[in-house]
Amino acid sequence: MYSILLSVAAGVTVLLVLLLGFQLSWWISLMVGMVVFTAVFVVASRIIMKKVMAALELAGKDLQAQRFEKAIRSMKDALRYGPWQLYVSQQINSQIGMAYYIKRDFSNAFPHLEQAFFKNWIAMGMLAICYLKRQKRDKMEKTFEKAVQWNGKESLLWNLYAYCLAEECNDTAKARDVLQRGLKKLPSDPHIAENLDHLTNGRKMKMRSFGDPWYQFHLESLGQLQKHQMAAMGGRMQKRMTVRR
C-alpha cells in the first residue's frame, strides 16, 4: 500500500524535524505528524481513486458499445494503481472478470473473479458458478456464504444461491434452508417467498422475473434463452399490432 507508506514517511519526517530540529515537545510534534499523515493519505487516496474511476468509466462506455476487448484492456491498464490503495486491485479484477464472464469467456474470467472484491455480489456469484462448473461444490458454497454475509440485502443473490443448490446440485433441502435465511434478511421479498413455496411444493424455481440481471449468470442454456427472447419479441410485436388496431 504505497499511499500508506508515503503518508507514514511524510508524518515521521515532520515529527522528527519538529522534535529534533525545532526542539518542540514530543506530543506537539506527534500531533502535527499525525495531521500530516492524514492529509497526505487523503490526498493520495483521492488522486488514485480519481484515476481508477476515470479508467472504469471509460471502460464502461466501451462495454455498452460491445467493445469488450478495448474495455478489458483499459481495466487491465488500471491495475497498475492497485498497489497504491486498499481493495483497488480486487475491485478492478471484479470488473474484468465480469466482462469476460458476460461474453462467455469463462476460462479468462475465472482467475480475475478469484481476486474479486467480496462486496461485489455479482462477481462473487459468477465465481461461485465457476466453481460449480468445475465440480467444486464446497468452494461454490463457501463463495456464496461469503457473498451473502456481506450482501445480505440482495434478493437475486439468495435466489441464485438456492437455484445452484436445487437445480444444479439436486439439493432441494439445503436450497430451502438458504431461502429461509434469505427471508430473515428480506422478510417481505416476493421472489424469495415465491421460490421457497415452489421448492416446498416440489416445483422448479422461477428466475426469469429478475430479467437481465438473472440472464447475465448464463445458467440457462442458449436454446432456452433464445426461446425466451423470441417469445418476448413476439409479445412486443403483438402488443404493437393491438395498439395499431
CYANA upper distance limits for C-alpha pairs under 8 A (distance plus 0.5 A):
  1 MET  CA      5 LEU  CA      6.98
  1 MET  CA     83 PRO  CA      5.71
  1 MET  CA     84 TRP  CA      5.41
  1 MET  CA     85 GLN  CA      6.22
  1 MET  CA     86 LEU  CA      7.17
  2 TYR  CA      6 LEU  CA      6.44
  2 TYR  CA     83 PRO  CA      6.61
  2 TYR  CA     84 TRP  CA      5.01
  2 TYR  CA     85 GLN  CA      7.62
  3 SER  CA      7 SER  CA      6.60
  3 SER  CA     41 PHE  CA      6.50
  3 SER  CA     44 ALA  CA      6.54
  3 SER  CA     45 SER  CA      7.30
  3 SER  CA     84 TRP  CA      5.69
  3 SER  CA     85 GLN  CA      6.82
  4 ILE  CA      8 VAL  CA      6.55
  4 ILE  CA     41 PHE  CA      6.89
  4 ILE  CA     84 TRP  CA      8.47
  5 LEU  CA      9 ALA  CA      6.58
  6 LEU  CA     10 ALA  CA      6.72
  6 LEU  CA     40 VAL  CA      8.12
  6 LEU  CA     41 PHE  CA      8.15
  7 SER  CA     11 GLY  CA      6.59
  7 SER  CA     36 VAL  CA      8.06
  7 SER  CA     37 PHE  CA      5.21
  7 SER  CA     38 THR  CA      7.61
  7 SER  CA     40 VAL  CA      5.80
  7 SER  CA     41 PHE  CA      5.77
  8 VAL  CA     12 VAL  CA      6.48
  8 VAL  CA     37 PHE  CA      6.36
  9 ALA  CA     13 THR  CA      6.51
 10 ALA  CA     14 VAL  CA      6.80
 10 ALA  CA     33 GLY  CA      8.26
 10 ALA  CA     36 VAL  CA      7.24
 10 ALA  CA     37 PHE  CA      6.69
 10 ALA  CA     40 VAL  CA      7.94
 11 GLY  CA     15 LEU  CA      6.64
 11 GLY  CA     32 VAL  CA      8.41
 11 GLY  CA     33 GLY  CA      4.86
 11 GLY  CA     34 MET  CA      6.44
 11 GLY  CA     35 VAL  CA      8.12
 11 GLY  CA     36 VAL  CA      5.81
 11 GLY  CA     37 PHE  CA      5.04
 12 VAL  CA     16 LEU  CA      6.64
 12 VAL  CA     33 GLY  CA      6.76
 13 THR  CA     17 VAL  CA      6.64
 13 THR  CA     33 GLY  CA      8.28
 14 VAL  CA     18 LEU  CA      6.61
 14 VAL  CA     29 SER  CA      8.06
 14 VAL  CA     32 VAL  CA      7.93
 14 VAL  CA     33 GLY  CA      5.96
 14 VAL  CA     36 VAL  CA      8.03
 15 LEU  CA     19 LEU  CA      6.45
 15 LEU  CA     29 SER  CA      5.51
 15 LEU  CA     30 LEU  CA      6.27
 15 LEU  CA     32 VAL  CA      7.51
 15 LEU  CA     33 GLY  CA      5.38
 16 LEU  CA     20 LEU  CA      6.12
 16 LEU  CA     21 GLY  CA      7.77
 16 LEU  CA     29 SER  CA      8.13
 17 VAL  CA     21 GLY  CA      5.36
 17 VAL  CA     22 PHE  CA      7.20
 18 LEU  CA     22 PHE  CA      5.39
 18 LEU  CA     23 GLN  CA      6.79
 18 LEU  CA     24 LEU  CA      6.23
 18 LEU  CA     29 SER  CA      6.04
 19 LEU  CA     23 GLN  CA      5.50
 19 LEU  CA     24 LEU  CA      5.58
 19 LEU  CA     25 SER  CA      6.94
 19 LEU  CA     26 TRP  CA      6.58
 19 LEU  CA     29 SER  CA      6.27
 20 LEU  CA     24 LEU  CA      8.06
 24 LEU  CA     28 ILE  CA      7.21
 24 LEU  CA     29 SER  CA      6.83
 25 SER  CA     29 SER  CA      6.74
 26 TRP  CA     30 LEU  CA      6.44
 27 TRP  CA     31 MET  CA      6.57
 28 ILE  CA     32 VAL  CA      6.73
 29 SER  CA     33 GLY  CA      6.50
 30 LEU  CA     34 MET  CA      6.63
 31 MET  CA     35 VAL  CA      6.80
 32 VAL  CA     36 VAL  CA      6.74
 33 GLY  CA     37 PHE  CA      6.63
 34 MET  CA     38 THR  CA      6.64
 35 VAL  CA     39 ALA  CA      6.61
 36 VAL  CA     40 VAL  CA      6.54
 37 PHE  CA     41 PHE  CA      6.62
 38 THR  CA     42 VAL  CA      6.61
 39 ALA  CA     43 VAL  CA      6.68
 40 VAL  CA     44 ALA  CA      6.47
 41 PHE  CA     45 SER  CA      6.45
 42 VAL  CA     46 ARG  CA      6.65
 43 VAL  CA     47 ILE  CA      6.74
 44 ALA  CA     48 ILE  CA      6.72
 45 SER  CA     49 MET  CA      6.53
 45 SER  CA     84 TRP  CA      8.43
 45 SER  CA     85 GLN  CA      7.17
 46 ARG  CA     50 LYS  CA      6.44
 47 ILE  CA     51 LYS  CA      6.93
 48 ILE  CA     52 VAL  CA      6.73
 48 ILE  CA     81 TYR  CA      7.27
 48 ILE  CA     84 TRP  CA      7.71
 48 ILE  CA     85 GLN  CA      7.82
 49 MET  CA     53 MET  CA      6.43
 50 LYS  CA     54 ALA  CA      6.64
 51 LYS  CA     55 ALA  CA      6.82
 52 VAL  CA     56 LEU  CA      6.72
 52 VAL  CA     78 ALA  CA      6.69
 52 VAL  CA     81 TYR  CA      7.72
 53 MET  CA     57 GLU  CA      6.42
 54 ALA  CA     58 LEU  CA      6.74
 55 ALA  CA     59 ALA  CA      6.69
 55 ALA  CA     74 SER  CA      6.84
 55 ALA  CA     75 MET  CA      7.01
 55 ALA  CA     78 ALA  CA      6.85
 56 LEU  CA     60 GLY  CA      6.47
 56 LEU  CA     74 SER  CA      8.08
 56 LEU  CA     75 MET  CA      6.86
 57 GLU  CA     61 LYS  CA      6.96
 58 LEU  CA     62 ASP  CA      7.05
 58 LEU  CA     71 ALA  CA      7.97
 58 LEU  CA     74 SER  CA      8.10
 59 ALA  CA     63 LEU  CA      6.68
 59 ALA  CA     70 LYS  CA      7.92
 59 ALA  CA     71 ALA  CA      4.74
 59 ALA  CA     72 ILE  CA      7.54
 59 ALA  CA     74 SER  CA      6.46
 59 ALA  CA     75 MET  CA      7.04
 60 GLY  CA     64 GLN  CA      6.75
 60 GLY  CA     71 ALA  CA      7.46
 61 LYS  CA     65 ALA  CA      6.90
 61 LYS  CA     71 ALA  CA      8.47
 62 ASP  CA     66 GLN  CA      6.76
 62 ASP  CA     67 ARG  CA      5.45
 62 ASP  CA     68 PHE  CA      7.15
 62 ASP  CA     70 LYS  CA      7.21
 62 ASP  CA     71 ALA  CA      5.79
 63 LEU  CA     67 ARG  CA      5.94
 63 LEU  CA     68 PHE  CA      5.97
 63 LEU  CA     71 ALA  CA      6.49
 63 LEU  CA     99 ALA  CA      8.36
 67 ARG  CA     71 ALA  CA      6.76
 68 PHE  CA     72 ILE  CA      6.60
 68 PHE  CA     99 ALA  CA      7.53
 68 PHE  CA    103 LYS  CA      8.44
 69 GLU  CA     73 ARG  CA      6.68
 70 LYS  CA     74 SER  CA      6.83
 71 ALA  CA     75 MET  CA      6.84
 72 ILE  CA     76 LYS  CA      6.54
 72 ILE  CA     96 ILE  CA      6.47
 72 ILE  CA     99 ALA  CA      7.72
 73 ARG  CA     77 ASP  CA      6.59
 74 SER  CA     78 ALA  CA      6.90
 75 MET  CA     79 LEU  CA      7.20
 75 MET  CA     92 ILE  CA      6.99
 75 MET  CA     95 GLN  CA      8.20
 75 MET  CA     96 ILE  CA      7.06
 76 LYS  CA     80 ARG  CA      8.41
 76 LYS  CA     92 ILE  CA      8.24
 76 LYS  CA     96 ILE  CA      7.92
 78 ALA  CA     82 GLY  CA      8.17
 78 ALA  CA     92 ILE  CA      7.98
 79 LEU  CA     88 VAL  CA      8.28
 79 LEU  CA     89 SER  CA      6.38
 79 LEU  CA     92 ILE  CA      7.18
 79 LEU  CA     93 ASN  CA      8.46
 81 TYR  CA     85 GLN  CA      7.70
 81 TYR  CA     88 VAL  CA      7.69
 81 TYR  CA     89 SER  CA      8.02
 82 GLY  CA     86 LEU  CA      7.96
 82 GLY  CA     87 TYR  CA      7.93
 82 GLY  CA     88 VAL  CA      5.49
 82 GLY  CA     89 SER  CA      4.93
 83 PRO  CA     88 VAL  CA      8.35
 83 PRO  CA     89 SER  CA      8.00
 84 TRP  CA     88 VAL  CA      8.48
 87 TYR  CA     91 GLN  CA      6.64
 87 TYR  CA    117 PHE  CA      7.48
 88 VAL  CA     92 ILE  CA      6.72
 89 SER  CA     93 ASN  CA      6.46
 89 SER  CA    115 GLN  CA      8.49
 90 GLN  CA     94 SER  CA      6.57
 90 GLN  CA    115 GLN  CA      6.05
 90 GLN  CA    116 ALA  CA      5.34
 90 GLN  CA    117 PHE  CA      5.17
 91 GLN  CA     95 GLN  CA      7.09
 91 GLN  CA    116 ALA  CA      6.78
 91 GLN  CA    117 PHE  CA      5.70
 91 GLN  CA    120 ASN  CA      8.28
 92 ILE  CA     96 ILE  CA      6.80
 92 ILE  CA    116 ALA  CA      8.38
 93 ASN  CA     97 GLY  CA      6.43
 93 ASN  CA    112 HIS  CA      5.53
 93 ASN  CA    113 LEU  CA      7.03
 93 ASN  CA    115 GLN  CA      6.66
 93 ASN  CA    116 ALA  CA      6.10
 93 ASN  CA    117 PHE  CA      8.27
 94 SER  CA     98 MET  CA      6.62
 94 SER  CA    112 HIS  CA      6.98
 94 SER  CA    113 LEU  CA      6.19
 94 SER  CA    115 GLN  CA      7.55
 94 SER  CA    116 ALA  CA      4.87
 94 SER  CA    117 PHE  CA      6.62
 94 SER  CA    120 ASN  CA      7.69
 94 SER  CA    123 ALA  CA      6.16
 95 GLN  CA     99 ALA  CA      6.67
 95 GLN  CA    123 ALA  CA      8.13
 96 ILE  CA    100 TYR  CA      6.84
 96 ILE  CA    109 ALA  CA      7.73
 96 ILE  CA    112 HIS  CA      7.01
 96 ILE  CA    113 LEU  CA      8.42
 97 GLY  CA    101 TYR  CA      6.53
 97 GLY  CA    108 ASN  CA      7.92
 97 GLY  CA    109 ALA  CA      4.78
 97 GLY  CA    110 PHE  CA      7.12
 97 GLY  CA    111 PRO  CA      8.06
 97 GLY  CA    112 HIS  CA      5.29
 97 GLY  CA    113 LEU  CA      5.42
 97 GLY  CA    116 ALA  CA      8.27
 97 GLY  CA    123 ALA  CA      7.65
 98 MET  CA    102 ILE  CA      6.51
 98 MET  CA    109 ALA  CA      7.27
 98 MET  CA    113 LEU  CA      7.83
 98 MET  CA    122 ILE  CA      8.38
 98 MET  CA    123 ALA  CA      6.48
 98 MET  CA    126 MET  CA      7.98
 99 ALA  CA    103 LYS  CA      7.00
 99 ALA  CA    109 ALA  CA      8.07
100 TYR  CA    104 ARG  CA      6.82
100 TYR  CA    105 ASP  CA      5.57
100 TYR  CA    106 PHE  CA      7.02
100 TYR  CA    108 ASN  CA      6.88
100 TYR  CA    109 ALA  CA      5.34
101 TYR  CA    105 ASP  CA      5.99
101 TYR  CA    106 PHE  CA      5.81
101 TYR  CA    108 ASN  CA      8.49
101 TYR  CA    109 ALA  CA      5.81
101 TYR  CA    126 MET  CA      7.97
101 TYR  CA    217 PHE  CA      8.48
102 ILE  CA    216 GLN  CA      6.46
102 ILE  CA    217 PHE  CA      7.91
102 ILE  CA    218 HIS  CA      8.39
105 ASP  CA    109 ALA  CA      6.68
106 PHE  CA    110 PHE  CA      6.53
106 PHE  CA    130 CYS  CA      8.07
107 SER  CA    111 PRO  CA      8.23
108 ASN  CA    112 HIS  CA      7.88
109 ALA  CA    113 LEU  CA      6.57
110 PHE  CA    114 GLU  CA      6.63
110 PHE  CA    127 LEU  CA      7.23
110 PHE  CA    130 CYS  CA      7.24
111 PRO  CA    115 GLN  CA      7.40
112 HIS  CA    116 ALA  CA      6.99
113 LEU  CA    123 ALA  CA      6.73
113 LEU  CA    124 MET  CA      7.63
113 LEU  CA    126 MET  CA      7.91
113 LEU  CA    127 LEU  CA      6.01
114 GLU  CA    127 LEU  CA      7.07
116 ALA  CA    120 ASN  CA      7.78
116 ALA  CA    123 ALA  CA      6.88
116 ALA  CA    124 MET  CA      7.31
117 PHE  CA    123 ALA  CA      8.22
117 PHE  CA    124 MET  CA      8.25
118 PHE  CA    124 MET  CA      7.08
118 PHE  CA    146 LYS  CA      7.64
118 PHE  CA    147 ALA  CA      6.82
118 PHE  CA    150 TRP  CA      7.75
119 LYS  CA    147 ALA  CA      7.41
119 LYS  CA    150 TRP  CA      6.40
119 LYS  CA    151 ASN  CA      7.03
120 ASN  CA    124 MET  CA      6.80
120 ASN  CA    147 ALA  CA      8.40
121 TRP  CA    125 GLY  CA      6.42
121 TRP  CA    147 ALA  CA      6.20
121 TRP  CA    148 VAL  CA      8.33
121 TRP  CA    151 ASN  CA      6.93
121 TRP  CA    157 LEU  CA      7.60
122 ILE  CA    126 MET  CA      6.76
122 ILE  CA    157 LEU  CA      8.30
123 ALA  CA    127 LEU  CA      6.67
124 MET  CA    128 ALA  CA      6.67
124 MET  CA    143 THR  CA      7.07
124 MET  CA    144 PHE  CA      7.52
124 MET  CA    147 ALA  CA      6.61
125 GLY  CA    129 ILE  CA      6.84
125 GLY  CA    143 THR  CA      8.12
125 GLY  CA    144 PHE  CA      7.08
125 GLY  CA    147 ALA  CA      7.90
125 GLY  CA    157 LEU  CA      7.56
125 GLY  CA    160 LEU  CA      8.11
125 GLY  CA    161 TYR  CA      8.38
125 GLY  CA    217 PHE  CA      8.45
126 MET  CA    130 CYS  CA      6.75
126 MET  CA    217 PHE  CA      6.88
127 LEU  CA    131 TYR  CA      6.89
127 LEU  CA    140 MET  CA      8.19
127 LEU  CA    143 THR  CA      7.83
128 ALA  CA    132 LEU  CA      6.75
128 ALA  CA    139 LYS  CA      7.68
128 ALA  CA    140 MET  CA      4.87
128 ALA  CA    141 GLU  CA      7.66
128 ALA  CA    143 THR  CA      6.03
128 ALA  CA    144 PHE  CA      6.72
129 ILE  CA    133 LYS  CA      6.67
129 ILE  CA    140 MET  CA      7.17
129 ILE  CA    164 CYS  CA      8.24
129 ILE  CA    217 PHE  CA      8.50
130 CYS  CA    134 ARG  CA      6.81
130 CYS  CA    140 MET  CA      8.36
131 TYR  CA    135 GLN  CA      6.89
131 TYR  CA    136 LYS  CA      5.61
131 TYR  CA    137 ARG  CA      7.15
131 TYR  CA    139 LYS  CA      6.74
131 TYR  CA    140 MET  CA      5.71
132 LEU  CA    136 LYS  CA      6.00
132 LEU  CA    137 ARG  CA      6.03
132 LEU  CA    140 MET  CA      6.21
132 LEU  CA    164 CYS  CA      8.47
136 LYS  CA    140 MET  CA      6.79
137 ARG  CA    141 GLU  CA      6.67
138 ASP  CA    142 LYS  CA      6.75
139 LYS  CA    143 THR  CA      6.53
140 MET  CA    144 PHE  CA      6.75
141 GLU  CA    145 GLU  CA      6.47
142 LYS  CA    146 LYS  CA      6.71
143 THR  CA    147 ALA  CA      6.68
144 PHE  CA    148 VAL  CA      6.66
144 PHE  CA    161 TYR  CA      6.90
145 GLU  CA    149 GLN  CA      6.56
146 LYS  CA    150 TRP  CA      7.10
147 ALA  CA    151 ASN  CA      6.31
147 ALA  CA    152 GLY  CA      8.24
147 ALA  CA    157 LEU  CA      8.48
148 VAL  CA    152 GLY  CA      5.17
148 VAL  CA    154 GLU  CA      8.43
148 VAL  CA    157 LEU  CA      7.60
148 VAL  CA    158 TRP  CA      7.62
152 GLY  CA    158 TRP  CA      8.35
152 GLY  CA    182 GLY  CA      7.88
152 GLY  CA    185 LYS  CA      6.85
153 LYS  CA    185 LYS  CA      6.89
153 LYS  CA    186 LEU  CA      6.97
154 GLU  CA    158 TRP  CA      7.32
155 SER  CA    159 ASN  CA      6.89
155 SER  CA    182 GLY  CA      8.05
155 SER  CA    186 LEU  CA      8.00
155 SER  CA    189 ASP  CA      7.69
155 SER  CA    191 HIS  CA      7.68
155 SER  CA    192 ILE  CA      7.38
156 LEU  CA    160 LEU  CA      6.30
156 LEU  CA    210 PHE  CA      7.83
156 LEU  CA    214 TRP  CA      8.06
157 LEU  CA    161 TYR  CA      6.62
158 TRP  CA    162 ALA  CA      6.78
158 TRP  CA    178 VAL  CA      7.37
158 TRP  CA    179 LEU  CA      6.88
158 TRP  CA    182 GLY  CA      6.36
158 TRP  CA    192 ILE  CA      8.01
159 ASN  CA    163 TYR  CA      6.42
159 ASN  CA    179 LEU  CA      7.36
159 ASN  CA    191 HIS  CA      8.16
159 ASN  CA    192 ILE  CA      6.86
159 ASN  CA    195 ASN  CA      8.15
159 ASN  CA    207 MET  CA      8.31
160 LEU  CA    164 CYS  CA      6.74
161 TYR  CA    165 LEU  CA      7.03
161 TYR  CA    175 ALA  CA      7.98
161 TYR  CA    178 VAL  CA      7.84
162 ALA  CA    166 ALA  CA      6.49
162 ALA  CA    174 LYS  CA      8.15
162 ALA  CA    175 ALA  CA      4.80
162 ALA  CA    176 ARG  CA      7.53
162 ALA  CA    178 VAL  CA      6.45
162 ALA  CA    179 LEU  CA      6.99
163 TYR  CA    167 GLU  CA      5.93
163 TYR  CA    168 GLU  CA      7.59
163 TYR  CA    175 ALA  CA      7.51
163 TYR  CA    205 MET  CA      7.36
164 CYS  CA    168 GLU  CA      5.42
164 CYS  CA    169 CYS  CA      6.85
165 LEU  CA    169 CYS  CA      5.29
165 LEU  CA    170 ASN  CA      6.67
165 LEU  CA    171 ASP  CA      5.74
165 LEU  CA    172 THR  CA      7.16
165 LEU  CA    174 LYS  CA      7.39
165 LEU  CA    175 ALA  CA      5.92
166 ALA  CA    170 ASN  CA      5.23
166 ALA  CA    171 ASP  CA      5.34
166 ALA  CA    172 THR  CA      5.01
166 ALA  CA    173 ALA  CA      8.37
166 ALA  CA    174 LYS  CA      8.20
166 ALA  CA    175 ALA  CA      6.02
167 GLU  CA    171 ASP  CA      8.23
167 GLU  CA    172 THR  CA      8.41
167 GLU  CA    204 LYS  CA      8.13
167 GLU  CA    205 MET  CA      8.49
171 ASP  CA    175 ALA  CA      6.82
172 THR  CA    176 ARG  CA      6.66
172 THR  CA    199 LEU  CA      7.28
173 ALA  CA    177 ASP  CA      6.96
174 LYS  CA    178 VAL  CA      6.80
175 ALA  CA    179 LEU  CA      6.87
176 ARG  CA    180 GLN  CA      6.61
176 ARG  CA    196 LEU  CA      6.52
176 ARG  CA    199 LEU  CA      7.26
176 ARG  CA    200 THR  CA      7.87
177 ASP  CA    181 ARG  CA      6.76
178 VAL  CA    182 GLY  CA      6.68
179 LEU  CA    183 LEU  CA      6.67
179 LEU  CA    192 ILE  CA      6.57
179 LEU  CA    193 ALA  CA      8.25
179 LEU  CA    195 ASN  CA      8.38
179 LEU  CA    196 LEU  CA      6.59
180 GLN  CA    184 LYS  CA      7.10
180 GLN  CA    196 LEU  CA      7.90
181 ARG  CA    185 LYS  CA      7.28
182 GLY  CA    186 LEU  CA      6.52
182 GLY  CA    187 PRO  CA      8.34
182 GLY  CA    192 ILE  CA      7.50
183 LEU  CA    187 PRO  CA      5.13
183 LEU  CA    188 SER  CA      7.84
183 LEU  CA    189 ASP  CA      7.51
183 LEU  CA    192 ILE  CA      7.07
183 LEU  CA    193 ALA  CA      7.62
188 SER  CA    193 ALA  CA      8.40
189 ASP  CA    193 ALA  CA      6.88
190 PRO  CA    194 GLU  CA      6.38
191 HIS  CA    195 ASN  CA      6.66
192 ILE  CA    196 LEU  CA      6.51
193 ALA  CA    197 ASP  CA      6.71
194 GLU  CA    198 HIS  CA      6.78
195 ASN  CA    199 LEU  CA      6.71
195 ASN  CA    204 LYS  CA      8.42
195 ASN  CA    205 MET  CA      5.70
195 ASN  CA    206 LYS  CA      6.94
196 LEU  CA    200 THR  CA      6.56
197 ASP  CA    201 ASN  CA      6.70
198 HIS  CA    202 GLY  CA      6.71
198 HIS  CA    203 ARG  CA      5.26
198 HIS  CA    204 LYS  CA      6.60
198 HIS  CA    205 MET  CA      6.52
199 LEU  CA    203 ARG  CA      5.87
199 LEU  CA    204 LYS  CA      6.85
199 LEU  CA    205 MET  CA      7.18
207 MET  CA    211 GLY  CA      8.43
207 MET  CA    214 TRP  CA      7.30
208 ARG  CA    214 TRP  CA      7.25
208 ARG  CA    215 TYR  CA      8.31
210 PHE  CA    214 TRP  CA      6.04
211 GLY  CA    215 TYR  CA      7.12
212 ASP  CA    216 GLN  CA      6.71
213 PRO  CA    217 PHE  CA      8.07
214 TRP  CA    218 HIS  CA      8.37
215 TYR  CA    219 LEU  CA      7.76
215 TYR  CA    220 GLU  CA      7.87
215 TYR  CA    225 LEU  CA      8.46
220 GLU  CA    224 GLN  CA      6.69
220 GLU  CA    225 LEU  CA      6.92
221 SER  CA    225 LEU  CA      6.73
222 LEU  CA    226 GLN  CA      6.49
223 GLY  CA    227 LYS  CA      6.62
224 GLN  CA    228 HIS  CA      6.67
225 LEU  CA    229 GLN  CA      6.67
226 GLN  CA    230 MET  CA      6.56
227 LYS  CA    231 ALA  CA      6.62
228 HIS  CA    232 ALA  CA      6.61
229 GLN  CA    233 MET  CA      6.54
230 MET  CA    234 GLY  CA      6.54
231 ALA  CA    235 GLY  CA      6.66
232 ALA  CA    236 ARG  CA      6.80
233 MET  CA    237 MET  CA      6.75
234 GLY  CA    238 GLN  CA      6.62
235 GLY  CA    239 LYS  CA      6.65
236 ARG  CA    240 ARG  CA      6.76
237 MET  CA    241 MET  CA      6.76
238 GLN  CA    242 THR  CA      6.69
239 LYS  CA    243 VAL  CA      6.73
240 ARG  CA    244 ARG  CA      6.75
241 MET  CA    245 ARG  CA      6.87
